[in-house]
Amino acid sequence: MLPRPNFAAHRDAVLSQLPPDEAVLVFSGAPTLRNGDSEHRYRPDSDVYWLTGWTDPTCAVFLRAGEEPLTMFVRPKDREREVWEGWRPGVDGARRDFGADAAFPYADLPKELPRLLQGVRALHYAFACDADNDTLVMGSVSRAARKAKRTGMVTPETYHHPVRVLHEVRLHKQPGELALMREAARVSAEAHVAAMLATRPGVTEYAIESVLIDTFLRSGSTGAGYTPIVAGGANATVLHYVTNRDTLEDGELLLVDAGAEVGFYTADITRTWPVSGRFTEVQRRAYEHVLAAQEAAIAAAVVGAAFTDIHDAAVRRLTEGMIDLGLLEGDVDERIEDASFKRYYMHGTSHWLGLDVHDVGAYASEGAPRSLHAGQVLTVEPGLYIATDDEDAPAALRGLGIRIEDDILVTPEGPEVLTAGVPKSPDAIEALLAGR
Ligand SMILES: [Mn+2]
């Protein structure tokens, strides 16, 4: 049995930050068609799920401090539809099993929301994500305001993006969440090891993808937390390569960026390994620079450090590597200063991780990078990418793409690598591949 996050504790953490005249409103979307009348597998909106544990489509959650903090709007029971689509908890289920103090059919939202907004001065709602929801919210605010003219109640005058409170609380993982993130990390590491063991010249990228997905599903994961990148050779220089249709060749590196989703929490691991089982001399040299950069960046992920310290550490060590490899010339400080390293390292080093692979939470506050706190989880993923047609790069390096990514929990004792279950030193990778 998977551990279950403590959703009531999540709500309490938000309510403790919310003045009594402020409320949070979040929506879970409707199922979407893939084509014909075939739907994508439904995944709930992370805010709705995090607040309630509710996974049935088409739900709205209204949260406000007071006697009855949680109001839910859900799909009602419908015997006929349930034959086709499966069991629904319905309105009674929301109250009985999900902690709703009040629950209504979703269709009642336009009627009930103006009433709920009485006395709410500031509404935390993500405008400009869904036009239908925006129309509904604006219409409700307008009706609430008209009614308030007669009663003298306050109605929404101020709007906050959920990043202000809800996402700030989501950023600090609670124990029940961390248990799931550790399991996602464990399953993902296992899948990367299996993918390494399945690699040999002549195997396709999609065959490696199938090994990843197979390991995810066998382990009870609901699948990949994002589309896996399985990039042989120069495909690894395409940062978001997800075509995964080529055949792996002797002498190439294989870059795999894949993570399992467990209980809706995802891991995010990247490893790069030689298809043949042995790094060439130049591959190993480049790889060791990326690894050293990753280790320097992980070491910077400590309580009180600035979020940007992680990236700065990676950039400094990578730029040294670029000069050593003959990609750049001159002085490290100058190459950082003129940003010429971006030709070979053009992305950020870290993002928050949680229910979403690029999880919610601000990275800066009023222009200044935020400082790290215990309980935050982030990735550290430096890379080095040399385009096949880069005439300025040494020929032996062209078409090389290397990234190494782990998931890090910030703790009072220092950075904890959640994804240590998959080897990353060149020797450890070669030793594993030698056992194929
Ligand atoms: Mn990542």
Boltz pocket constraint, residues with backbone or C-beta under 6 A from the ligand:
constraints:
  - pocket:
      binder: B
      contacts: [[A, 268], [A, 351], [A, 357], [A, 379], [A, 381], [A, 405]]
      max_distance: 6.0
